[in-house]
């Protein structure tokens, strides 16, 4: 009987903590941003996408990360090899949301877009990790829904407590 109670208690503890954000997540995340680009939450972006099909999603991660999973409809622009020519066909006044793993690299790419004259650029708060925390759909390179998320590296993976981590 004691073993059964212990097993149930452990199970409940796992269920209640799985998928929750790490301690101090929001505080630490906000401290990483320079706040040079307006932030948009996954919930706000989802709502906007319901009424505005012209929103452009730009993935500022690397090709290997994008192949594992990305937001549906997102275009890969990368970070290390980001070039303005990759966005030359996007109108300067288009609604653009840039994201990466947590929003740090995407903020830098969004700053470059802003400097180049793009006027409606936002950074996805918490990046794809926050998107997953909010139970939003991500897709793999074939466009199929997946639970896999590229966690960037072991250090950054501490921020991702939901989904299947891939490196």
Secondary structure per residue as TSV (DSSP state, phi and psi in degrees):
chain	resnum	aa	ss	phi	psi
A	1	X	-	360.0	-44.6
A	2	X	H	-59.4	-39.5
A	3	X	H	-66.0	-38.8
A	4	X	H	-63.5	-45.2
A	5	X	H	-63.5	-42.4
A	6	X	H	-62.3	-42.5
A	7	X	H	-63.1	-43.7
A	8	X	H	-64.5	-44.4
A	9	X	H	-61.1	-43.7
A	10	X	H	-63.6	-42.0
A	11	X	H	-60.9	-44.5
A	12	X	H	-63.9	-39.2
A	13	X	H	-62.5	-42.7
A	14	X	H	-65.1	-45.2
A	15	X	H	-61.9	-42.3
A	16	X	H	-75.6	-21.3
A	17	X	H	-99.4	-20.2
A	18	X	T	-65.1	129.0
A	19	X	T	85.6	-5.4
A	20	X	-	-77.6	157.4
A	21	X	-	-75.6	153.6
A	22	X	-	-61.5	156.8
A	23	X	T	-57.2	138.5
A	24	X	T	63.8	18.5
A	25	X	H	-52.1	-57.8
A	26	X	H	-63.6	-42.6
A	27	X	H	-61.6	-48.5
A	28	X	H	-66.4	-39.7
A	29	X	H	-63.7	-47.2
A	30	X	H	-61.3	-32.0
A	31	X	H	-69.6	-21.4
A	32	X	H	-77.9	-26.3
A	33	X	-	-79.6	147.0
A	34	X	-	-87.5	-12.8
A	35	X	-	62.2	36.9
A	36	X	-	-92.4	-13.5
A	37	X	S	-128.2	136.3
A	38	X	E	-59.8	141.6
A	39	X	E	-95.1	149.6
A	40	X	E	-132.0	134.2
A	41	X	-	-81.6	159.9
A	42	X	H	-56.5	-39.6
A	43	X	H	-63.5	-45.2
A	44	X	H	-62.7	-42.6
A	45	X	H	-63.8	-43.3
A	46	X	H	-57.7	-44.5
A	47	X	H	-64.1	-44.5
A	48	X	H	-63.1	-38.3
A	49	X	H	-67.3	-23.0
A	50	X	H	-68.9	-30.3
A	51	X	H	-110.0	-12.8
A	52	X	-	-132.7	99.5
A	53	X	T	-80.9	0.4
A	54	X	T	-94.8	0.0
A	55	X	-	-62.2	131.9
A	56	X	E	-100.0	123.5
A	57	X	E	-100.6	124.1
A	58	X	E	-116.4	125.5
A	59	X	E	-94.4	115.0
A	60	X	-	-97.4	26.9
A	61	X	S	-98.2	-177.3
A	62	X	-	-89.0	160.8
A	63	X	H	-53.1	-40.0
A	64	X	H	-63.1	-36.4
A	65	X	H	-68.7	-44.5
A	66	X	H	-61.9	-40.0
A	67	X	H	-62.9	-35.6
A	68	X	H	-65.0	-50.0
A	69	X	-	-169.4	156.1
A	70	X	E	-159.8	170.3
A	71	X	E	-70.4	138.4
A	72	X	T	-59.3	129.1
A	73	X	T	88.4	-2.8
A	74	X	-	-74.1	144.6
A	75	X	E	-100.8	133.4
A	76	X	E	-78.9	123.6
A	77	X	-	-117.2	-15.0
A	78	X	-	73.5	177.5
A	79	X	S	-122.9	-58.3
A	80	X	T	-61.4	-36.0
A	81	X	T	-111.9	22.1
A	82	X	-	-59.5	130.7
A	83	X	-	-130.6	139.4
A	84	X	G	-59.8	-26.9
A	85	X	G	-64.1	-19.8
A	86	X	G	-71.5	-13.8
A	87	X	G	-119.3	11.6
A	88	X	T	-60.0	-24.4
A	89	X	T	-89.7	0.7
A	90	X	S	-92.1	126.0
A	91	X	-	-59.8	146.2
A	92	X	T	-63.5	-22.5
A	93	X	T	-101.8	7.7
A	94	X	S	-65.3	149.3
A	95	X	-	-75.9	114.7
A	96	X	E	-121.0	133.1
A	97	X	E	-122.5	122.7
A	98	X	E	-105.2	140.7
A	99	X	E	-143.2	161.4
A	100	X	-	-142.7	-144.7
A	101	X	S	-70.3	-52.2
A	102	X	S	-122.8	-15.5
A	103	X	S	114.2	2.1
A	104	X	H	-81.2	-53.3
A	105	X	H	-64.9	-38.1
A	106	X	H	-66.3	-31.9
A	107	X	H	-63.4	-39.5
A	108	X	H	-66.5	-43.7
A	109	X	H	-64.5	-42.0
A	110	X	H	-61.9	-36.7
A	111	X	H	-61.5	-41.3
A	112	X	H	-63.6	-39.7
A	113	X	H	-63.6	-44.1
A	114	X	H	-60.6	-45.2
A	115	X	H	-62.4	-27.9
A	116	X	T	-85.9	2.3
A	117	X	T	102.8	4.2
A	118	X	-	-74.2	131.4
A	119	X	-	-105.1	-12.7
A	120	X	S	-130.0	64.1
A	121	X	E	-110.9	133.9
A	122	X	E	-129.0	159.0
A	123	X	E	-111.0	130.3
A	124	X	E	-73.5	115.4
A	125	X	T	-58.0	123.4
A	126	X	T	76.3	1.0
A	127	X	H	55.3	-152.1
A	128	X	H	-66.5	-26.6
A	129	X	H	-63.3	-47.0
A	130	X	H	-65.5	-37.6
A	131	X	H	-57.0	-44.4
A	132	X	H	-68.0	-42.1
A	133	X	H	-58.2	-33.7
A	134	X	T	-85.9	12.1
A	135	X	T	60.4	35.0
A	136	X	-	-90.6	153.0
A	137	X	-	-72.4	134.9
A	138	X	E	-124.5	154.1
A	139	X	E	-127.6	157.6
A	140	X	-	-90.3	-172.2
A	141	X	T	-64.0	-18.6
A	142	X	T	-94.7	1.1
A	143	X	S	83.6	12.0
A	144	X	-	-95.4	140.9
A	145	X	B	-59.2	141.5
A	146	X	-	-144.0	160.8
A	147	X	-	-101.0	-8.0
A	148	X	E	-76.0	136.1
A	149	X	E	-134.7	127.7
A	150	X	E	-71.4	120.4
A	151	X	-	-90.1	12.3
A	152	X	-	70.9	-68.2
A	153	X	S	-159.4	177.9
A	154	X	T	-59.3	-38.0
A	155	X	T	-63.3	-47.5
A	156	X	G	-75.2	-20.9
A	157	X	G	-64.5	-17.5
A	158	X	G	-62.3	-20.6
A	159	X	G	-82.9	-13.2
A	160	X	-	-112.2	105.5
A	161	X	-	-113.3	16.2
A	162	X	S	-138.9	147.0
A	163	X	S	87.5	177.2
A	164	X	E	-98.4	115.0
A	165	X	E	-71.7	135.6
A	166	X	E	-129.9	143.2
A	167	X	-	-119.9	360.0
